[in-house]
Amino acid sequence: MAERRGILAFLVGAGVGSLGGLIGLGGAEFRLPFLIGLFRFAALEAVILNKATSLVVVVSALPFRAATVPFGDVAASWPIIVNLLAGSLAGAWFGAGWATRLKSETLYKVIAALLLLIAVVLVFAHDPGSTSPPLFDGAALIVAGIVAGFAIGVVASLLGVAGGELLIPTLVLLFGADVKLAGSLSLAVSLPTMLVGFTRYSRDQSFSVIGRNKTFLLVIAGGSIVGSFIGGQLLGLVPEQILLPLLAAILVMSAYRVWQHK
């Protein structure tokens, strides 16, 4: 049974990593329903495991992207990173704390609703070819960045994801960032945001799920990294007019199953 579970964990990690890689994301939003439905983890335990896996994937993605977007270009955009972090760090702490206080039944409903939100964002706000000037400037932009960062931090903590599916559209639409740069900036914002959420979760007794499932975590994280690489290589082979609605449909079905979970 342990060997079969390990094989399933790797295959699921590789599969969702490939889906995420096809659109330049880590795939954590697709991984979470499997942790709940297939592997039968309780809602909070699944979120914590998803968060730990996402941390591994994000750390591995940073050097991979350096060949396309040099660290110097990312560092030059430090005001944007700081602006979003001012909200996302607080949002991550709040979201993780909220998750630990919710009943499992309520957390399942919240997760399902957020998966639906991600599906909507994928269809209507994910446009790699888009470029636009910043929506605001001056103080208004700073305030908008903090508010957006806080909301993204909450969602990222509640789902255990890096938040790139929300950060990239925010960076493009709100700050007018080039989409390639936005992908790297999202990682720079995601990593400290996830560490804050992870630290908050470590204070809850459910955090022991990591210690009990170390091998499982390493296997599904390894599969996710492999899948992200495969998806990145396949990027562009499937038209986005087909891919994004398909992925959104998968999230909607996953949301329905999570909503029904008891």
C-alpha positions as CSV (number, residue, x, y, z in Angstrom):
1,M,0.0,0.0,0.0
2,A,2.8,2.4,0.9
3,E,4.5,1.8,-2.5
4,R,1.3,2.2,-4.4
5,R,0.6,5.5,-2.5
6,G,4.1,6.7,-3.3
7,I,3.6,6.0,-7.0
8,L,0.2,7.7,-7.0
9,A,1.7,10.7,-5.2
10,F,4.5,11.1,-7.8
11,L,2.0,10.7,-10.7
12,V,-0.4,13.3,-9.2
13,G,2.5,15.7,-8.5
14,A,3.8,15.3,-12.1
15,G,0.3,15.6,-13.6
16,V,-0.7,18.8,-11.8
17,G,2.8,20.2,-12.2
18,S,2.4,19.7,-16.0
19,L,-0.9,21.4,-16.0
20,G,0.5,24.4,-14.1
21,G,3.6,24.5,-16.3
22,L,1.5,24.7,-19.4
23,I,0.3,28.2,-18.2
24,G,3.4,29.2,-16.2
25,L,2.2,28.3,-12.7
26,G,3.1,25.7,-10.1
27,G,-0.2,23.8,-10.3
28,A,-0.9,23.9,-6.5
29,E,-4.6,24.8,-7.1
30,F,-5.0,21.5,-9.0
31,R,-3.0,19.5,-6.4
32,L,-5.2,20.5,-3.4
33,P,-8.3,18.6,-4.5
34,F,-6.3,15.4,-5.0
35,L,-4.9,15.8,-1.4
36,I,-8.4,16.0,-0.1
37,G,-10.3,13.6,-2.4
38,L,-7.8,10.9,-3.4
39,F,-5.4,10.9,-0.5
40,R,-8.1,11.6,2.1
41,F,-6.3,14.3,4.1
42,A,-8.5,16.5,6.2
43,A,-9.0,20.1,4.9
44,L,-6.4,21.8,7.1
45,E,-3.9,19.0,6.7
46,A,-4.3,19.1,2.9
47,V,-3.7,22.9,2.9
48,I,-0.5,22.5,5.0
49,L,0.9,19.7,2.8
50,N,0.0,21.8,-0.3
51,K,1.8,24.8,1.2
52,A,4.9,22.7,2.0
53,T,4.9,21.3,-1.5
54,S,4.4,24.7,-3.1
55,L,7.4,26.0,-1.1
56,V,9.7,23.4,-2.6
57,V,8.3,24.0,-6.2
58,V,8.8,27.8,-5.8
59,V,12.3,27.5,-4.5
60,S,13.2,25.2,-7.4
61,A,11.6,27.6,-10.0
62,L,13.6,30.6,-9.0
63,P,17.0,29.5,-10.5
64,F,15.1,28.0,-13.5
65,R,13.7,31.4,-14.4
66,A,17.0,33.2,-14.0
67,A,18.1,32.2,-17.5
68,T,15.1,34.1,-18.9
69,V,14.7,36.9,-16.4
70,P,18.0,37.8,-14.7
71,F,17.9,38.5,-10.9
72,G,19.1,42.0,-11.6
73,D,15.9,42.8,-13.5
74,V,13.9,41.4,-10.6
75,A,15.9,43.4,-8.0
76,A,15.4,46.6,-10.0
77,S,11.6,46.2,-9.4
78,W,12.0,46.1,-5.7
79,P,9.4,48.9,-5.1
80,I,6.7,46.7,-6.6
81,I,7.8,43.7,-4.6
82,V,7.9,45.7,-1.3
83,N,4.5,47.3,-2.2
84,L,2.8,43.9,-2.6
85,L,4.6,42.3,0.3
86,A,3.3,45.1,2.6
87,G,-0.1,43.5,2.2
88,S,0.6,39.9,1.3
89,L,2.6,39.1,4.5
90,A,-0.2,40.4,6.7
91,G,-2.7,38.6,4.5
92,A,-0.8,35.3,4.8
93,W,-0.7,35.5,8.6
94,F,-4.3,36.4,8.8
95,G,-5.4,33.7,6.3
96,A,-3.5,30.9,8.0
97,G,-4.8,31.9,11.4
98,W,-8.3,32.0,10.1
99,A,-7.9,28.5,8.5
100,T,-6.8,27.0,11.8
101,R,-9.9,28.3,13.5
102,L,-12.5,27.2,11.0
103,K,-14.4,24.0,11.3
104,S,-13.4,21.4,8.6
105,E,-16.9,21.6,7.0
106,T,-16.6,25.4,6.7
107,L,-13.0,25.2,5.4
108,Y,-14.1,22.8,2.7
109,K,-16.7,25.3,1.5
110,V,-14.1,28.2,1.6
111,I,-11.6,26.1,-0.4
112,A,-14.3,25.3,-3.0
113,A,-15.3,28.9,-3.4
114,L,-11.7,30.0,-3.8
115,L,-11.1,27.3,-6.5
116,L,-14.0,28.8,-8.4
117,L,-12.4,32.2,-8.0
118,I,-9.2,30.8,-9.5
119,A,-11.1,29.3,-12.4
120,V,-12.7,32.7,-13.2
121,V,-9.2,34.4,-13.0
122,L,-7.8,31.8,-15.4
123,V,-10.4,32.5,-18.0
124,F,-10.8,36.2,-17.8
125,A,-7.5,37.6,-16.4
126,H,-4.7,35.3,-17.6
127,D,-3.4,36.8,-20.8
128,P,0.3,36.3,-21.3
129,G,0.4,38.6,-24.3
130,S,-1.2,41.5,-22.6
131,T,0.7,44.7,-21.7
132,S,-0.8,47.9,-20.3
133,P,0.2,51.0,-18.4
134,P,-0.3,51.0,-14.6
135,L,-3.9,51.5,-13.5
136,F,-2.9,54.0,-10.8
137,D,0.1,56.1,-9.8
138,G,1.5,57.7,-6.7
139,A,-0.2,57.0,-3.4
140,A,-3.2,55.4,-5.1
141,L,-1.0,52.7,-6.6
142,I,0.7,52.0,-3.2
143,V,-2.7,51.6,-1.5
144,A,-4.0,49.4,-4.3
145,G,-0.9,47.3,-4.1
146,I,-1.2,46.8,-0.4
147,V,-4.9,45.9,-0.7
148,A,-4.3,43.5,-3.6
149,G,-1.3,41.9,-1.7
150,F,-3.4,41.4,1.4
151,A,-6.2,39.6,-0.5
152,I,-3.7,37.4,-2.4
153,G,-1.9,36.5,0.8
154,V,-5.2,35.4,2.4
155,V,-6.1,33.3,-0.6
156,A,-2.6,31.8,-0.9
157,S,-2.7,30.7,2.8
158,L,-6.2,29.3,2.7
159,L,-5.3,27.2,-0.4
160,G,-1.7,26.5,0.4
161,V,-0.7,27.9,-3.0
162,A,2.1,30.2,-4.2
163,G,-0.6,32.7,-5.5
164,G,0.9,33.2,-9.0
165,E,-2.5,32.7,-10.6
166,L,-3.5,35.9,-8.9
167,L,-0.2,37.7,-8.6
168,I,0.7,37.6,-12.3
169,P,-2.6,39.3,-13.5
170,T,-2.2,41.8,-10.6
171,L,1.4,42.7,-11.6
172,V,0.4,43.1,-15.3
173,L,-2.9,44.9,-14.8
174,L,-2.1,47.0,-11.7
175,F,1.6,47.8,-12.2
176,G,1.9,47.4,-16.0
177,A,4.7,44.8,-15.7
178,D,5.9,42.7,-18.7
179,V,4.4,39.2,-18.3
180,K,7.9,37.5,-18.2
181,L,9.1,39.8,-15.5
182,A,5.7,39.4,-13.7
183,G,6.3,35.6,-13.5
184,S,9.6,36.2,-11.7
185,L,8.3,39.0,-9.5
186,S,5.4,36.8,-8.5
187,L,7.9,34.2,-7.2
188,A,9.8,36.9,-5.3
189,V,6.6,38.0,-3.6
190,S,5.3,34.4,-3.2
191,L,8.3,33.0,-1.3
192,P,8.3,35.3,1.8
193,T,4.5,35.3,1.7
194,M,4.4,31.5,1.9
195,L,7.0,31.4,4.6
196,V,4.9,33.7,6.8
197,G,1.8,31.5,6.2
198,F,3.9,28.4,6.8
199,T,5.2,29.8,10.1
200,R,1.7,30.6,11.3
201,Y,0.5,27.1,10.4
202,S,3.5,25.6,12.4
203,R,1.8,26.8,15.6
204,D,-1.2,24.6,15.0
205,Q,-1.3,20.9,16.0
206,S,-2.3,19.9,12.4
207,F,1.2,20.9,11.3
208,S,2.3,17.5,12.6
209,V,0.9,16.1,9.3
210,I,4.3,17.0,7.7
211,G,6.2,14.9,10.2
212,R,3.9,11.9,9.7
213,N,4.1,12.2,5.9
214,K,7.7,13.2,5.1
215,T,8.2,10.6,2.4
216,F,4.8,11.4,0.8
217,L,5.7,15.1,0.8
218,L,9.1,14.6,-0.8
219,V,7.6,12.3,-3.5
220,I,4.7,14.5,-4.5
221,A,7.0,17.6,-4.4
222,G,9.5,15.8,-6.7
223,G,6.7,14.8,-9.0
224,S,5.5,18.4,-9.1
225,I,8.9,19.7,-10.0
226,V,9.3,17.2,-12.8
227,G,5.8,18.0,-14.0
228,S,6.4,21.8,-13.9
229,F,9.5,21.2,-16.1
230,I,7.5,19.0,-18.6
231,G,4.7,21.5,-18.7
232,G,7.1,24.3,-19.4
233,Q,8.6,22.4,-22.3
234,L,5.2,21.8,-23.8
235,L,4.2,25.5,-23.3
236,G,2.6,26.8,-26.5
237,L,1.7,23.4,-28.0
238,V,-1.9,23.7,-26.8
239,P,-3.8,26.9,-27.8
240,E,-4.8,28.9,-24.8
241,Q,-8.3,29.3,-26.2
242,I,-8.7,25.6,-25.5
243,L,-6.3,25.1,-22.5
244,L,-7.6,27.8,-20.2
245,P,-11.3,26.9,-20.3
246,L,-10.3,23.2,-19.9
247,L,-8.3,24.0,-16.8
248,A,-11.0,26.2,-15.5
249,A,-13.5,23.4,-16.0
250,I,-11.3,21.0,-14.0
251,L,-11.2,23.5,-11.2
252,V,-15.0,23.9,-11.2
253,M,-15.4,20.1,-11.0
254,S,-12.8,20.0,-8.3
255,A,-14.6,22.8,-6.4
256,Y,-17.9,20.8,-6.6
257,R,-16.3,17.7,-5.2
258,V,-14.5,19.6,-2.4
259,W,-17.8,21.3,-1.5
260,Q,-19.5,17.9,-1.2
261,H,-16.7,16.5,0.9
262,K,-17.4,15.6,4.5
